[in-house]
Amino acid sequence: LLNEGRVASVPGTAYGLSPYFRISTATSEEVLAEAIARINAAVAQVE
């Protein structure tokens, strides 16, 4: 996600939650919406 979508995340394995990941939501809704769009685009490239 960092390389393809420019969104930082933490692997869920760090919290015993594989195969998930964690992101911070401590920002504005506008920034979160952009991050979600970037995550969706990065995942679409993998599929």
C-alpha positions in Angstrom: 0.0 0.0 0.0 2.8 2.4 0.7 4.5 1.9 -2.6 1.4 1.6 -4.8 -1.2 3.7 -3.0 1.0 6.0 -0.9 -1.0 4.9 2.2 0.9 3.8 5.3 -0.5 0.7 7.1 0.6 -1.8 9.8 0.3 -5.5 9.1 -2.4 -7.2 11.1 0.1 -9.9 12.2 1.5 -7.2 14.6 -1.9 -7.5 16.5 -2.6 -11.2 15.9 -5.1 -10.3 13.1 -3.6 -11.8 9.9 -4.4 -11.3 7.0 -5.8 -7.8 7.9 -4.0 -4.5 8.2 -4.5 -1.4 10.3 -4.5 2.3 9.4 -4.9 5.4 11.5 -8.2 7.3 11.2 -7.0 10.3 13.2 -7.4 12.8 10.4 -10.1 14.6 8.5 -12.9 12.8 6.5 -11.5 14.3 3.3 -8.1 12.8 3.9 -9.6 9.4 4.8 -11.8 9.4 1.7 -8.6 10.0 -0.4 -6.8 7.2 1.4 -9.7 4.8 0.9 -9.7 5.7 -2.9 -5.9 5.0 -3.0 -6.3 1.7 -1.2 -9.1 0.6 -3.6 -6.9 1.5 -6.6 -3.9 -0.4 -5.2 -6.0 -3.5 -4.5 -7.5 -3.3 -8.0 -4.0 -3.5 -9.5 -3.3 -6.7 -7.5 -6.5 -8.4 -8.5 
